[in-house]
Amino acid sequence: MKFGIIVFPGSNCDWDCHHVLTKVFKQKAQFVWHKESKLPSVEALILPGGFSYGDYLRTGAIARFSPIMKEVVAFANRGGTVLGICNGFQVLTEAGLLPGVLMRNAGLKFICETVSLKVENADTRFTKAFALNTVVKIPIAHGDGNYFADKETLDRLEGEGQVVFRYDPINPNGSQRNIAGIINAKGNVLGLMPHPERCSEAILGNEDGRKLFESMIRVSCHVKA
Amino acid sequence: MKAKVFVTLKEGVLDPQGKAVEHALGALGFQEAQGVRIGKYVEMNLNGSDRTTAGARVKEMCEKLLANTVIEAYRFELE
């Protein structure tokens, strides 16, 4: 299966994703510079973590207007698989592919630690390999991960099973309803603040992130976009 | 023409930074400072002299980029 990894100025988890996909999972992965106006032929896209454009103005606010984003939005609208990790999640909300916004952490501090997450929906192309309600440990590293949306949006997300990952039991950043990751209504765009690419190898002492990539590889290679 | 844009968190959106500053002001003896909110200030020079057009363009800038209207409100002045 072939992945495209979008690289913005300030992305810093692009190589981590590339490493995990190519070395751990033996898949194909190609970087796509944000100035490109055409996507290569890929079956899934990853918007990696980092600090695109130095987080100027708001996280993801400027990256969202990078030339390649038009193609990313079109790819998503065609049903293509799109994963946004950390800064990638922030870019996806700014681009309107996911609802809500990631605000400054309630405690105002950058948090870099491993947190517990509950898998609340195991029937998505990103989570099929997890058991429902299983609790996994995945690291976070962000200053702006405090998920906010209005009450109607939150109720809709909950009602439609779009809350995929929830901090459990400790909410590290003040996110509404402990939300750590959400999926769009069509089920092809997922954004999450924790970093599964940082915990997908035994040598790192934690492989809880593996199942997310396994799910994508298992399912997304059958989806044409 | 100059545009001055003020972006603040909407009412009802928790502003931990504002709260921290409010506490600090209180500790310094400025107990009268209540409801402190931190925002952003953007200023720019605009080419052209038509105020109506400028107003409409700045509004578009705010909606598209300068503010995220999910959580932020904005206002601007032209001078």
Interface residues (C-beta under 8 A of the other chain):
Chain A: L57 R58 A61 I62 F65 E94 G100 V101 M103 R104 N105 A106 G107 L108 F148 A149 D150 G174
Chain B: V13 L14 P16 Q17 A20 K40 L65 L66 N68 V70 I71
